[in-house]
Amino acid sequence: MLVSFILSAVNVCIAIIVINICRQLLSLNRSQPPVVWHWIPFLGSTISYGKDPVGFFRTCRERYGNCFTFILLGKRITVALGERGNDFVLGGKHTTFVAEDVYAPLTTPVFGTGVIYDCPNDKLMEQKKFFKASFTAQKLASYVHTIADEVKGYITAELPSSGSACHEWLTLSVPKTFSEITLLTASHSLQGVRVRDSLTKDYAQTLVDLDHGFTPLHWIIPGLPLPSYWRRDAAHARMSRFYQQLIHERRSHGNLEDHQDIITDLMQQQYRDGTCVPDHEIAHLMIAVLMAGQHTSASSLSWSMLHIAQCPDIQEALYQEQVEHCGGSEGFLGALRYEDLRKLTVLDSVIRETLRLHPPIHSIMRKARSSIPVPATLASPSIATLDSIATAFVVPKGDIVLASPMVSQLDPTIWVDPERWDPYRWHDEEGMASAARKKYDETDKIDFGFGLVSKGTSSPYLPFGAGKHRCIGEQFAYLQIGTIIATLLRHMEFRLEGAFPKPDFTSMMVVPMTCSLMYRLRRTT
């Protein structure tokens, strides 16, 4: 009986595979992008994409060109690679290339209702505009002192110095340490002392439970009756109540001027129709700021510190430029200031190069709400005689369209030795890095409501996205990561022993595999 059942199951599986092969051979539609060959229906290329998306994209690019479709757990994903691919997806009309149709199942349970991708695009643009008041030059300057103090406090409280043997090399956990530092610095500077002081160890599990709901599984298959989903929902409810209670207290006491943070800024904002931002939306926006920003900054900080620890010459250059620009009396470093931070060119290059080599997000997706023609120059950019308006394919309505700036940021036809971490490539005024930076930062500025940003969606360097959905926290991220690195290197030295860690593509952000760093206090501290 058991043998018969097994044989029947095997026969069914073989039949499914054979039918899938025949379907692929017989249903070639040359008006649509080519579909990546796959043996098993529904599963498609899920495993190859999940293990190494960049390697998968490169292999498919060699066979199919810059535009192709693959199957991800039953979903059709049409990929557009290269600079033209970035421009095609990220520069497309938001009514055709729709972000909320893709990301809402993931972000709404974590962030909450009525915000980010759980609202129409026009409302999201208004919400992004609300944050302009919190990212002015004056506000950014005030954050530097807060972040630096928070890092110094963390070093004292959380990183032991072995008592009298304070210059002995010790070990820290990369993901744990830098995740905690980014969370504490962001919460204190952006959301105030009350929020920062609430992030105690007994509250840590709430953040962990919410964080564990931010995974590919929760995005691809929402609403599963599993403990991680239940814990995520309970954690969101607790955090939402916390923020709404804090907002209620501030309204009751009438002392908003005593709290110069994003929460107060949002409490004083109105939508275009004259309605105030509801308390629950403010609470959910605060969760989004805390969670989304923490993930990306922690990833970038971790990769930066790993490279710095591996390169003693860069580490020394970072310290010496602080000596030059932030020097105090009797050889001691003066307080780190916003205007000094902007003079630290090696530090700026370190962050930019890390973001080039390790962008936090490897795939940016949109849903096609209508059929979309693919320019022939995107599908076959090497053919110079192609008409710029000729159409190669049509992406069918309902496909998910994907751009991967990570591919263009590692493209050997664009960058010299692209796999090598070389901050000094950004100092070459004639090099590709400078050209990409200018294209990303300076071409055709436009204000979508949250400040002037470049329209350079065709740049090969897009670590924070582009267009209407370009990250509003980009300036703060540079400032936060830069201040943390500068403060750490004022007080500590680092080194990396063993092989450089590989990227972990199984999480929503590209983070290093679990690893550790060696550190010791500087003798000059």
One Martini backbone bead per residue (centre of mass of N, CA, C, O) as a GRO file, in nm:
protein
  525
    1MET     BB    1   0.061   0.061  -0.024
    2LEU     BB    2   0.301   0.255   0.019
    3VAL     BB    3   0.438   0.198  -0.250
    4SER     BB    4   0.202   0.288  -0.427
    5PHE     BB    5   0.191   0.580  -0.325
    6ILE     BB    6   0.477   0.662  -0.404
    7LEU     BB    7   0.453   0.601  -0.706
    8SER     BB    8   0.221   0.796  -0.757
    9ALA     BB    9   0.370   1.053  -0.666
   10VAL     BB   10   0.599   1.034  -0.870
   11ASN     BB   11   0.421   1.040  -1.124
   12VAL     BB   12   0.300   1.315  -1.071
   13CYS     BB   13   0.563   1.477  -1.069
   14ILE     BB   14   0.651   1.399  -1.355
   15ALA     BB   15   0.402   1.510  -1.498
   16ILE     BB   16   0.437   1.805  -1.410
   17ILE     BB   17   0.714   1.847  -1.541
   18VAL     BB   18   0.635   1.773  -1.832
   19ILE     BB   19   0.414   1.986  -1.863
   20ASN     BB   20   0.600   2.229  -1.810
   21ILE     BB   21   0.788   2.181  -2.050
   22CYS     BB   22   0.574   2.190  -2.273
   23ARG     BB   23   0.467   2.472  -2.211
   24GLN     BB   24   0.737   2.621  -2.267
   25LEU     BB   25   0.767   2.516  -2.568
   26LEU     BB   26   0.457   2.604  -2.672
   27SER     BB   27   0.441   2.917  -2.516
   28LEU     BB   28   0.592   3.111  -2.692
   29ASN     BB   29   0.622   3.475  -2.641
   30ARG     BB   30   0.770   3.722  -2.835
   31SER     BB   31   0.619   3.980  -2.696
   32GLN     BB   32   0.767   3.874  -2.450
   33PRO     BB   33   0.966   3.812  -2.221
   34PRO     BB   34   1.176   3.587  -2.141
   35VAL     BB   35   1.167   3.274  -1.982
   36VAL     BB   36   1.299   3.117  -1.737
   37TRP     BB   37   1.414   2.820  -1.703
   38HIS     BB   38   1.207   2.552  -1.558
   39TRP     BB   39   1.102   2.256  -1.392
   40ILE     BB   40   0.924   2.377  -1.158
   41PRO     BB   41   0.636   2.468  -1.081
   42PHE     BB   42   0.607   2.772  -0.899
   43LEU     BB   43   0.904   2.765  -0.807
   44GLY     BB   44   1.113   2.790  -1.023
   45SER     BB   45   1.368   3.043  -0.932
   46THR     BB   46   1.375   3.071  -0.618
   47ILE     BB   47   1.646   2.947  -0.526
   48SER     BB   48   1.846   3.107  -0.701
   49TYR     BB   49   1.753   3.387  -0.609
   50GLY     BB   50   1.776   3.349  -0.293
   51LYS     BB   51   2.087   3.280  -0.276
   52ASP     BB   52   2.179   3.462  -0.561
   53PRO     BB   53   2.073   3.727  -0.725
   54VAL     BB   54   2.320   3.835  -0.882
   55GLY     BB   55   2.406   3.570  -1.012
   56PHE     BB   56   2.134   3.519  -1.150
   57PHE     BB   57   2.126   3.777  -1.323
   58ARG     BB   58   2.390   3.727  -1.478
   59THR     BB   59   2.312   3.460  -1.610
   60CYS     BB   60   2.054   3.566  -1.753
   61ARG     BB   61   2.188   3.794  -1.914
   62GLU     BB   62   2.364   3.609  -2.099
   63ARG     BB   63   2.098   3.463  -2.226
   64TYR     BB   64   1.855   3.713  -2.238
   65GLY     BB   65   1.945   3.976  -2.118
   66ASN     BB   66   1.799   4.270  -1.965
   67CYS     BB   67   1.517   4.109  -2.030
   68PHE     BB   68   1.319   3.912  -1.799
   69THR     BB   69   1.149   3.614  -1.676
   70PHE     BB   70   1.047   3.491  -1.353
   71ILE     BB   71   0.973   3.243  -1.106
   72LEU     BB   72   0.805   3.328  -0.783
   73LEU     BB   73   0.597   3.150  -0.638
   74GLY     BB   74   0.397   3.204  -0.907
   75LYS     BB   75   0.541   3.466  -0.984
   76ARG     BB   76   0.586   3.723  -1.212
   77ILE     BB   77   0.923   3.835  -1.291
   78THR     BB   78   1.034   4.135  -1.434
   79VAL     BB   79   1.350   4.217  -1.560
   80ALA     BB   80   1.559   4.525  -1.533
   81LEU     BB   81   1.873   4.606  -1.645
   82GLY     BB   82   2.065   4.850  -1.570
   83GLU     BB   83   2.035   5.175  -1.639
   84ARG     BB   84   1.774   5.136  -1.808
   85GLY     BB   85   1.630   4.966  -1.597
   86ASN     BB   86   1.619   5.175  -1.373
   87ASP     BB   87   1.459   5.384  -1.543
   88PHE     BB   88   1.212   5.212  -1.619
   89VAL     BB   89   1.116   5.165  -1.320
   90LEU     BB   90   1.191   5.435  -1.144
   91GLY     BB   91   1.082   5.639  -1.393
   92GLY     BB   92   0.804   5.558  -1.381
   93LYS     BB   93   0.483   5.561  -1.348
   94HIS     BB   94   0.301   5.526  -1.053
   95THR     BB   95   0.034   5.417  -1.206
   96THR     BB   96   0.200   5.167  -1.332
   97PHE     BB   97   0.433   5.162  -1.111
   98VAL     BB   98   0.346   4.981  -0.822
   99ALA     BB   99   0.434   4.956  -0.487
  100GLU     BB  100   0.188   4.881  -0.298
  101ASP     BB  101   0.120   4.603  -0.440
  102VAL     BB  102   0.385   4.469  -0.321
  103TYR     BB  103   0.443   4.579   0.000
  104ALA     BB  104   0.190   4.572   0.185
  105PRO     BB  105   0.198   4.273   0.302
  106LEU     BB  106   0.459   4.352   0.472
  107THR     BB  107   0.424   4.651   0.605
  108THR     BB  108   0.145   4.673   0.746
  109PRO     BB  109   0.187   4.477   0.995
  110VAL     BB  110   0.435   4.648   1.098
  111PHE     BB  111   0.352   4.956   1.072
  112GLY     BB  112   0.053   4.995   0.953
  113THR     BB  113  -0.214   5.180   0.902
  114GLY     BB  114  -0.228   5.459   0.667
  115VAL     BB  115   0.072   5.395   0.566
  116ILE     BB  116   0.272   5.417   0.307
  117TYR     BB  117   0.139   5.121   0.153
  118ASP     BB  118  -0.157   5.189   0.309
  119CYS     BB  119  -0.184   5.401   0.064
  120PRO     BB  120  -0.200   5.629  -0.142
  121ASN     BB  121   0.039   5.794  -0.313
  122ASP     BB  122  -0.045   6.085  -0.239
  123LYS     BB  123  -0.030   6.038   0.069
  124LEU     BB  124   0.264   5.954   0.083
  125MET     BB  125   0.378   6.224  -0.019
  126GLU     BB  126   0.274   6.382   0.225
  127GLN     BB  127   0.427   6.222   0.442
  128LYS     BB  128   0.709   6.291   0.334
  129LYS     BB  129   0.678   6.599   0.367
  130PHE     BB  130   0.663   6.605   0.684
  131PHE     BB  131   0.989   6.542   0.714
  132LYS     BB  132   1.135   6.807   0.640
  133ALA     BB  133   1.151   6.936   0.934
  134SER     BB  134   1.364   6.690   1.031
  135PHE     BB  135   1.587   6.756   0.766
  136THR     BB  136   1.735   6.992   0.834
  137ALA     BB  137   2.031   7.139   0.888
  138GLN     BB  138   1.973   7.206   1.185
  139LYS     BB  139   1.881   6.924   1.273
  140LEU     BB  140   2.128   6.764   1.182
  141ALA     BB  141   2.329   6.913   1.364
  142SER     BB  142   2.190   6.818   1.637
  143TYR     BB  143   2.241   6.503   1.599
  144VAL     BB  144   2.544   6.461   1.636
  145HIS     BB  145   2.568   6.483   1.945
  146THR     BB  146   2.368   6.260   2.017
  147ILE     BB  147   2.507   6.025   1.870
  148ALA     BB  148   2.785   6.045   2.003
  149ASP     BB  149   2.688   6.001   2.295
  150GLU     BB  150   2.557   5.724   2.246
  151VAL     BB  151   2.817   5.577   2.164
  152LYS     BB  152   2.980   5.632   2.421
  153GLY     BB  153   2.778   5.490   2.606
  154TYR     BB  154   2.800   5.210   2.475
  155ILE     BB  155   3.097   5.159   2.521
  156THR     BB  156   3.079   5.170   2.832
  157ALA     BB  157   2.827   4.961   2.879
  158GLU     BB  158   2.880   4.717   2.635
  159LEU     BB  159   3.209   4.747   2.607
  160PRO     BB  160   3.452   4.591   2.726
  161SER     BB  161   3.801   4.664   2.879
  162SER     BB  162   3.940   4.468   3.090
  163GLY     BB  163   4.005   4.683   3.274
  164SER     BB  164   4.336   4.729   3.301
  165ALA     BB  165   4.336   4.576   3.011
  166CYS     BB  166   4.237   4.807   2.783
  167HIS     BB  167   4.442   4.694   2.526
  168GLU     BB  168   4.290   4.454   2.470
  169TRP     BB  169   4.169   4.218   2.264
  170LEU     BB  170   3.835   4.201   2.157
  171THR     BB  171   3.486   4.092   2.116
  172LEU     BB  172   3.233   4.144   1.862
  173SER     BB  173   2.912   4.157   1.741
  174VAL     BB  174   2.802   4.271   1.454
  175PRO     BB  175   2.489   4.261   1.441
  176LYS     BB  176   2.428   4.343   1.734
  177THR     BB  177   2.589   4.606   1.778
  178PHE     BB  178   2.490   4.776   1.518
  179SER     BB  179   2.190   4.753   1.573
  180GLU     BB  180   2.186   4.894   1.849
  181ILE     BB  181   2.318   5.163   1.771
  182THR     BB  182   2.113   5.249   1.552
  183LEU     BB  183   1.863   5.244   1.734
  184LEU     BB  184   1.953   5.445   1.956
  185THR     BB  185   2.030   5.690   1.774
  186ALA     BB  186   1.758   5.722   1.624
  187SER     BB  187   1.561   5.745   1.862
  188HIS     BB  188   1.692   5.991   2.002
  189SER     BB  189   1.714   6.200   1.765
  190LEU     BB  190   1.411   6.163   1.636
  191GLN     BB  191   1.217   6.072   1.917
  192GLY     BB  192   1.362   6.091   2.183
  193VAL     BB  193   1.407   6.015   2.515
  194ARG     BB  194   1.156   5.843   2.577
  195VAL     BB  195   1.205   5.634   2.360
  196ARG     BB  196   1.493   5.555   2.429
  197ASP     BB  197   1.427   5.464   2.735
  198SER     BB  198   1.228   5.224   2.631
  199LEU     BB  199   1.485   5.054   2.513
  200THR     BB  200   1.483   4.802   2.683
  201LYS     BB  201   1.527   4.473   2.749
  202ASP     BB  202   1.212   4.416   2.788
  203TYR     BB  203   1.159   4.548   2.488
  204ALA     BB  204   1.327   4.381   2.284
  205GLN     BB  205   1.123   4.154   2.208
  206THR     BB  206   0.931   4.330   2.051
  207LEU     BB  207   1.134   4.401   1.826
  208VAL     BB  208   1.194   4.113   1.742
  209ASP     BB  209   0.904   4.029   1.663
  210LEU     BB  210   0.876   4.247   1.447
  211ASP     BB  211   1.127   4.174   1.281
  212HIS     BB  212   1.028   3.870   1.217
  213GLY     BB  213   0.800   4.007   1.014
  214PHE     BB  214   1.059   4.094   0.812
  215THR     BB  215   1.017   3.869   0.567
  216PRO     BB  216   0.983   3.684   0.285
  217LEU     BB  217   0.752   3.506   0.392
  218HIS     BB  218   0.561   3.746   0.483
  219TRP     BB  219   0.540   3.848   0.188
  220ILE     BB  220   0.455   3.598   0.012
  221ILE     BB  221   0.287   3.474   0.285
  222PRO     BB  222   0.029   3.600   0.411
  223GLY     BB  223  -0.146   3.491   0.702
  224LEU     BB  224  -0.023   3.280   0.864
  225PRO     BB  225  -0.072   3.025   1.121
  226LEU     BB  226   0.184   3.157   1.298
  227PRO     BB  227   0.375   3.263   1.556
  228SER     BB  228   0.527   3.498   1.407
  229TYR     BB  229   0.264   3.646   1.331
  230TRP     BB  230   0.149   3.687   1.616
  231ARG     BB  231   0.393   3.836   1.737
  232ARG     BB  232   0.392   4.069   1.539
  233ASP     BB  233   0.106   4.178   1.607
  234ALA     BB  234   0.158   4.224   1.911
  235ALA     BB  235   0.397   4.419   1.875
  236HIS     BB  236   0.251   4.636   1.719
  237ALA     BB  237   0.032   4.701   1.930
  238ARG     BB  238   0.230   4.793   2.151
  239MET     BB  239   0.371   5.024   1.994
  240SER     BB  240   0.119   5.184   1.923
  241ARG     BB  241   0.033   5.243   2.214
  242PHE     BB  242   0.284   5.390   2.305
  243TYR     BB  243   0.272   5.629   2.104
  244GLN     BB  244  -0.020   5.723   2.165
  245GLN     BB  245   0.034   5.787   2.462
  246LEU     BB  246   0.252   5.999   2.414
  247ILE     BB  247   0.074   6.190   2.247
  248HIS     BB  248  -0.143   6.235   2.464
  249GLU     BB  249   0.044   6.364   2.673
  250ARG     BB  250   0.130   6.608   2.505
  251ARG     BB  251  -0.150   6.724   2.463
  252SER     BB  252  -0.227   6.755   2.766
  253HIS     BB  253   0.031   6.941   2.844
  254GLY     BB  254   0.113   7.154   2.614
  255ASN     BB  255   0.457   7.089   2.547
  256LEU     BB  256   0.584   7.083   2.249
  257GLU     BB  257   0.842   7.271   2.273
  258ASP     BB  258   1.002   7.042   2.451
  259HIS     BB  259   0.976   6.863   2.167
  260GLN     BB  260   1.235   6.811   1.927
  261ASP     BB  261   1.065   6.612   1.706
  262ILE     BB  262   0.888   6.415   1.495
  263ILE     BB  263   0.634   6.391   1.659
  264THR     BB  264   0.578   6.694   1.683
  265ASP     BB  265   0.580   6.759   1.386
  266LEU     BB  266   0.330   6.575   1.318
  267MET     BB  267   0.123   6.712   1.520
  268GLN     BB  268   0.147   6.990   1.317
  269GLN     BB  269   0.018   6.853   1.080
  270GLN     BB  270  -0.135   6.863   0.743
  271TYR     BB  271  -0.341   6.798   0.516
  272ARG     BB  272  -0.473   6.934   0.232
  273ASP     BB  273  -0.777   6.908   0.363
  274GLY     BB  274  -0.705   6.994   0.689
  275THR     BB  275  -0.625   6.742   0.828
  276CYS     BB  276  -0.504   6.583   1.076
  277VAL     BB  277  -0.285   6.368   1.205
  278PRO     BB  278  -0.340   6.085   1.326
  279ASP     BB  279  -0.224   5.913   1.589
  280HIS     BB  280  -0.197   5.633   1.448
  281GLU     BB  281  -0.020   5.742   1.216
  282ILE     BB  282   0.212   5.845   1.381
  283ALA     BB  283   0.280   5.577   1.510
  284HIS     BB  284   0.334   5.424   1.237
  285LEU     BB  285   0.560   5.611   1.138
  286MET     BB  286   0.750   5.548   1.377
  287ILE     BB  287   0.784   5.251   1.316
  288ALA     BB  288   0.901   5.291   1.033
  289VAL     BB  289   1.148   5.455   1.113
  290LEU     BB  290   1.270   5.246   1.309
  291MET     BB  291   1.277   4.988   1.120
  292ALA     BB  292   1.373   5.069   0.835
  293GLY     BB  293   1.623   5.242   0.918
  294GLN     BB  294   1.768   5.027   1.089
  295HIS     BB  295   1.826   4.817   0.874
  296THR     BB  296   1.994   4.982   0.669
  297SER     BB  297   2.206   5.106   0.865
  298ALA     BB  298   2.313   4.842   0.989
  299SER     BB  299   2.419   4.725   0.729
  300SER     BB  300   2.613   4.958   0.646
  301LEU     BB  301   2.777   4.963   0.909
  302SER     BB  302   2.881   4.673   0.907
  303TRP     BB  303   3.033   4.684   0.637
  304SER     BB  304   3.216   4.922   0.703
  305MET     BB  305   3.361   4.797   0.955
  306LEU     BB  306   3.478   4.553   0.812
  307HIS     BB  307   3.657   4.709   0.610
  308ILE     BB  308   3.812   4.881   0.812
  309ALA     BB  309   3.931   4.636   0.972
  310GLN     BB  310   4.084   4.526   0.702
  311CYS     BB  311   4.200   4.845   0.673
  312PRO     BB  312   4.444   5.015   0.830
  313ASP     BB  313   4.487   5.261   0.640
  314ILE     BB  314   4.196   5.366   0.647
  315GLN     BB  315   4.170   5.389   0.953
  316GLU     BB  316   4.395   5.601   0.982
  317ALA     BB  317   4.275   5.814   0.789
  318LEU     BB  318   4.017   5.863   0.954
  319TYR     BB  319   4.164   5.966   1.207
  320GLN     BB  320   4.347   6.194   1.084
  321GLU     BB  321   4.114   6.375   0.972
  322GLN     BB  322   4.020   6.446   1.257
  323VAL     BB  323   4.276   6.579   1.356
  324GLU     BB  324   4.266   6.804   1.137
  325HIS     BB  325   3.940   6.900   1.178
  326CYS     BB  326   3.903   6.821   1.521
  327GLY     BB  327   4.101   6.968   1.681
  328GLY     BB  328   4.232   7.031   1.991
  329SER     BB  329   4.369   7.060   2.276
  330GLU     BB  330   4.655   6.890   2.331
  331GLY     BB  331   4.566   6.670   2.091
  332PHE     BB  332   4.273   6.668   2.123
  333LEU     BB  333   3.966   6.595   2.033
  334GLY     BB  334   3.707   6.749   1.936
  335ALA     BB  335   3.403   6.804   1.888
  336LEU     BB  336   3.166   6.680   1.691
  337ARG     BB  337   3.064   6.840   1.391
  338TYR     BB  338   2.884   6.909   1.119
  339GLU     BB  339   3.102   7.082   0.968
  340ASP     BB  340   3.327   6.865   1.006
  341LEU     BB  341   3.196   6.617   0.875
  342ARG     BB  342   3.200   6.751   0.580
  343LYS     BB  343   3.535   6.726   0.568
  344LEU     BB  344   3.527   6.402   0.561
  345THR     BB  345   3.625   6.244   0.277
  346VAL     BB  346   3.690   5.953   0.355
  347LEU     BB  347   3.426   5.891   0.493
  348ASP     BB  348   3.243   5.944   0.253
  349SER     BB  349   3.379   5.725   0.071
  350VAL     BB  350   3.322   5.482   0.247
  351ILE     BB  351   3.014   5.495   0.232
  352ARG     BB  352   2.980   5.494  -0.077
  353GLU     BB  353   3.133   5.226  -0.130
  354THR     BB  354   2.957   5.047   0.046
  355LEU     BB  355   2.688   5.108  -0.109
  356ARG     BB  356   2.789   4.991  -0.374
  357LEU     BB  357   2.867   4.695  -0.271
  358HIS     BB  358   2.620   4.719  -0.019
  359PRO     BB  359   2.326   4.732  -0.072
  360PRO     BB  360   2.049   4.667   0.117
  361ILE     BB  361   1.895   4.645  -0.169
  362HIS     BB  362   1.863   4.424  -0.454
  363SER     BB  363   1.539   4.472  -0.490
  364ILE     BB  364   1.306   4.658  -0.697
  365MET     BB  365   0.948   4.680  -0.685
  366ARG     BB  366   0.669   4.650  -0.919
  367LYS     BB  367   0.338   4.691  -1.038
  368ALA     BB  368   0.156   4.611  -1.325
  369ARG     BB  369  -0.145   4.786  -1.424
  370SER     BB  370  -0.023   4.760  -1.714
  371SER     BB  371   0.085   4.744  -2.011
  372ILE     BB  372   0.448   4.739  -2.098
  373PRO     BB  373   0.675   4.877  -2.290
  374VAL     BB  374   0.990   4.772  -2.419
  375PRO     BB  375   1.269   4.894  -2.500
  376ALA     BB  376   1.511   4.802  -2.720
  377THR     BB  377   1.753   4.940  -2.563
  378LEU     BB  378   1.717   4.753  -2.315
  379ALA     BB  379   1.734   4.464  -2.438
  380SER     BB  380   1.965   4.590  -2.673
  381PRO     BB  381   2.220   4.805  -2.610
  382SER     BB  382   2.447   4.708  -2.830
  383ILE     BB  383   2.250   4.824  -3.050
  384ALA     BB  384   2.295   5.126  -3.211
  385THR     BB  385   2.053   5.115  -3.443
  386LEU     BB  386   1.833   5.156  -3.258
  387ASP     BB  387   1.537   5.268  -3.189
  388SER     BB  388   1.438   5.450  -2.909
  389ILE     BB  389   1.111   5.367  -2.971
  390ALA     BB  390   1.141   5.085  -2.981
  391THR     BB  391   0.990   4.758  -2.941
  392ALA     BB  392   1.047   4.448  -2.788
  393PHE     BB  393   0.834   4.439  -2.549
  394VAL     BB  394   0.562   4.321  -2.328
  395VAL     BB  395   0.443   4.383  -2.021
  396PRO     BB  396   0.219   4.233  -1.845
  397LYS     BB  397  -0.038   4.258  -1.671
  398GLY     BB  398   0.068   4.177  -1.323
  399ASP     BB  399   0.344   4.209  -1.318
  400ILE     BB  400   0.656   4.207  -1.171
  401VAL     BB  401   0.885   4.473  -1.151
  402LEU     BB  402   1.253   4.470  -1.175
  403ALA     BB  403   1.519   4.628  -1.006
  404SER     BB  404   1.905   4.631  -0.990
  405PRO     BB  405   2.143   4.835  -0.875
  406MET     BB  406   2.352   4.621  -0.788
  407VAL     BB  407   2.436   4.541  -1.073
  408SER     BB  408   2.542   4.825  -1.170
  409GLN     BB  409   2.745   4.850  -0.914
  410LEU     BB  410   2.894   4.559  -1.039
  411ASP     BB  411   2.982   4.650  -1.325
  412PRO     BB  412   3.260   4.593  -1.532
  413THR     BB  413   3.170   4.809  -1.764
  414ILE     BB  414   3.185   5.056  -1.541
  415TRP     BB  415   3.380   4.934  -1.327
  416VAL     BB  416   3.674   4.915  -1.164
  417ASP     BB  417   3.699   4.658  -0.996
  418PRO     BB  418   3.400   4.607  -0.848
  419GLU     BB  419   3.475   4.396  -0.598
  420ARG     BB  420   3.639   4.628  -0.486
  421TRP     BB  421   3.723   4.804  -0.199
  422ASP     BB  422   3.747   5.164  -0.300
  423PRO     BB  423   3.730   5.478  -0.182
  424TYR     BB  424   3.933   5.633  -0.390
  425ARG     BB  425   3.747   5.638  -0.643
  426TRP     BB  426   3.598   5.911  -0.534
  427HIS     BB  427   3.869   6.102  -0.597
  428ASP     BB  428   3.823   6.067  -0.903
  429GLU     BB  429   3.721   6.308  -1.123
  430GLU     BB  430   3.738   6.098  -1.392
  431GLY     BB  431   3.570   5.885  -1.278
  432MET     BB  432   3.291   5.689  -1.240
  433ALA     BB  433   3.209   5.773  -0.956
  434SER     BB  434   3.180   6.078  -1.008
  435ALA     BB  435   2.976   6.055  -1.240
  436ALA     BB  436   2.758   5.903  -1.077
  437ARG     BB  437   2.723   6.113  -0.856
  438LYS     BB  438   2.632   6.345  -1.037
  439LYS     BB  439   2.388   6.195  -1.163
  440TYR     BB  440   2.249   6.149  -0.880
  441ASP     BB  441   2.279   6.456  -0.740
  442GLU     BB  442   2.261   6.694  -0.998
  443THR     BB  443   2.041   6.613  -1.196
  444ASP     BB  444   1.755   6.740  -1.237
  445LYS     BB  445   1.584   6.879  -1.021
  446ILE     BB  446   1.322   6.767  -0.787
  447ASP     BB  447   0.998   6.821  -0.620
  448PHE     BB  448   0.777   6.590  -0.449
  449GLY     BB  449   0.764   6.739  -0.134
  450PHE     BB  450   1.064   6.635   0.017
  451GLY     BB  451   1.258   6.767  -0.174
  452LEU     BB  452   1.537   6.793  -0.345
  453VAL     BB  453   1.597   6.576  -0.627
  454SER     BB  454   1.711   6.360  -0.840
  455LYS     BB  455   1.635   6.233  -1.178
  456GLY     BB  456   1.868   5.997  -1.179
  457THR     BB  457   1.753   5.688  -1.277
  458SER     BB  458   2.014   5.609  -1.478
  459SER     BB  459   2.200   5.546  -1.269
  460PRO     BB  460   2.450   5.315  -1.145
  461TYR     BB  461   2.391   5.485  -0.863
  462LEU     BB  462   2.125   5.355  -0.623
  463PRO     BB  463   2.109   5.314  -0.288
  464PHE     BB  464   1.816   5.504  -0.252
  465GLY     BB  465   1.712   5.522  -0.511
  466ALA     BB  466   1.434   5.679  -0.705
  467GLY     BB  467   1.240   5.930  -0.722
  468LYS     BB  468   0.951   5.918  -0.540
  469HIS     BB  469   1.103   5.660  -0.374
  470ARG     BB  470   1.312   5.804  -0.250
  471CYS     BB  471   1.482   5.826   0.026
  472ILE     BB  472   1.425   6.048   0.294
  473GLY     BB  473   1.682   5.933   0.484
  474GLU     BB  474   1.960   5.987   0.348
  475GLN     BB  475   2.092   6.217   0.512
  476PHE     BB  476   2.071   6.076   0.786
  477ALA     BB  477   2.230   5.823   0.719
  478TYR     BB  478   2.499   5.957   0.665
  479LEU     BB  479   2.519   6.093   0.941
  480GLN     BB  480   2.491   5.849   1.124
  481ILE     BB  481   2.718   5.670   1.013
  482GLY     BB  482   2.944   5.879   1.032
  483THR     BB  483   2.927   5.936   1.337
  484ILE     BB  484   2.973   5.651   1.436
  485ILE     BB  485   3.246   5.597   1.306
  486ALA     BB  486   3.400   5.841   1.419
  487THR     BB  487   3.353   5.767   1.721
  488LEU     BB  488   3.474   5.487   1.728
  489LEU     BB  489   3.767   5.580   1.616
  490ARG     BB  490   3.837   5.763   1.860
  491HIS     BB  491   3.828   5.499   2.078
  492MET     BB  492   3.896   5.274   1.852
  493GLU     BB  493   4.012   4.960   1.740
  494PHE     BB  494   4.026   4.746   1.442
  495ARG     BB  495   3.982   4.389   1.350
  496LEU     BB  496   4.008   4.122   1.107
  497GLU     BB  497   3.950   3.778   1.141
  498GLY     BB  498   3.962   3.622   0.870
  499ALA     BB  499   3.717   3.595   0.666
  500PHE     BB  500   3.513   3.752   0.471
  501PRO     BB  501   3.194   3.796   0.477
  502LYS     BB  502   2.905   3.695   0.354
  503PRO     BB  503   2.611   3.737   0.216
  504ASP     BB  504   2.268   3.765   0.330
  505PHE     BB  505   1.977   3.686   0.125
  506THR     BB  506   1.734   3.590   0.331
  507SER     BB  507   1.685   3.873   0.384
  508MET     BB  508   1.566   4.189   0.319
  509MET     BB  509   1.857   4.249   0.390
  510VAL     BB  510   2.196   4.296   0.316
  511VAL     BB  511   2.380   4.097   0.521
  512PRO     BB  512   2.605   3.972   0.715
  513MET     BB  513   2.726   3.720   0.827
  514THR     BB  514   2.789   3.590   1.106
  515CYS     BB  515   3.016   3.788   1.309
  516SER     BB  516   3.339   3.925   1.406
  517LEU     BB  517   3.524   4.165   1.606
  518MET     BB  518   3.808   4.336   1.682
  519TYR     BB  519   3.892   4.523   1.989
  520ARG     BB  520   4.027   4.844   2.113
  521LEU     BB  521   4.149   5.082   2.292
  522ARG     BB  522   4.285   5.370   2.269
  523ARG     BB  523   4.574   5.519   2.391
  524THR     BB  524   4.457   5.825   2.345
  525THR     BB  525   4.183   5.802   2.535
   0.00000   0.00000   0.00000
